[in-house]
Amino acid sequence: MFNESGKNRTAYEAVARWARAAGMVENEVLRKQVSHREFPRRWLSEEQTWWYRPSFGRTRIVRDLEKLAPALGLAMKKEPVTARTFSVTFMLPGGREGLIVHFIPQAFVAIIIDDIGFNLVKIKRIAALPVKLTGAIIPLTPYYKAAANILFASGKDVFLHMPMQPNYKMPDVIEYSMAIRSNTTPAQAAEFTEKSIALIPHIVGLNNHEGSIATENMAQMEAIMPVIKRHNLVFVDSGTTNNTVAWKAAHNAGLRWAKRNYFLDIVIKKPEVTDAFLKAIAMAKNRGEVVIIGHPHEVTLAMLEEQIPKALAEGVIFVGASQIARVK
C-alpha cells in the first residue's frame, strides 16, 4: 500500500497542528481511514473534520493549506469554495486522494434562562443541563440565593436579572422593590443596581428583566453602567424594545456587552419553542455566535433537554453569556 510511506499520516499530523494553532476543534467522531482498490493499485486515504470560526475565513483556510501542501510533498486539489461547509483534498502521487480535510463552521450559542428564583425544582433542572449556559436571577425571589449557589456549583454563569419598567404598571411585589421604574432618578437607579448586585452571590453579569421603558431612558442606563463596570460584570441587553439604548450606554461606558438575538418562548408551545431554537442555531452557524433568551417554562426546559444533545452532535458549542460579551 502507498500509505506505508507515511505521507498520509505526516500530512494528517501537519494539518492537525495547523488547525489547532488556528483555534479549531476536531470532530474526532468523523475521523476515518478509507481503503481504496483500483486494480492493480491499493491505497489508504485519511479524512479529518474540523470546526472553524466563520470569522477565520474560508479564503484564509485555503490559502494557508496551499502553502502547507508543497512542504508535505503533496498537491492540493483546487476546487471553488462556495459553501460555509467545505473540504480540501491533498493528492498523492499518481492523482490519488490521500488526505481529505472537511471544515464545518463553529456555532457558539449563549443561552440565558431568565426569571430564575421562583421554583427550586426548575432551578435544579437548569443546573442539570449538560452545557454551559447562563441563569439570570431576580433578586428577592423565594430561592434567589439558593439558585445562585446551585447554578454556580454546576458551572453555569450567574447573572442578576435586574427588574426595569416595562410598558405597563409594575406590580408592587417584593422582588420589584428595587426596580428601575419610570420615575426612578438616575442616582436611585445606580443605588438600586448596587444593592441588587450585592444580593446575588457568584454573579458575572447583568441583564434587564422587562424594561421596555427603562431601557429607552439614556439617563437611567448611563447611571447604572459605571456600577456594573466597577464590579467587573458584563451587560447583556435583553432587547425587549427596538428602541433600547441600554447596549449603547454599555458600549459608551467601555463595558463588555452583548445583545439578545432570539427569544425562545414568545409563544409557549413546543413547535414554536423548538422552531425558535433551531432558527437560533442556524443563525449561530451562519454568523458564528448568537445570544438566545428563554424562561423556565416546562415546555422550554423539556425542549432544551431534547434539543441540546442534538446540537452538540452537530458541533454547536454552548458558552456562558460572559464569554460572548465583549468590548465592541
Secondary structure, DSSP 8 states (H G I E B T S, - for coil): -GGGGSHHHHHHHHHHHHHHHTT-EE-GGG-EEEEEEETTEEEEEEEEEEEE-GGG-HHHHHHHHHHHHHHTT-EEE-----SSSEEEEEEETTTEEEEEEEEEE-EEEEEEEEEESS-HHHHHHHHHSSS--EEEE-TTSTTHHHHHHHHHHTT-EEEEEEEE--SS-----GGGTT-B-TT--HHHHHHHHHHHHHHSTTEEEEEEEE-TTGGG-HHHHHHHHHHHHHTT-EEEE---STT--HHHHHHHTT--EEE--EES-SS-SHHHHHHHHHHHHHHHHHHSEEEEEE---HHHHHHHHHHHHHHHHTTEEEE-HHHH-B--
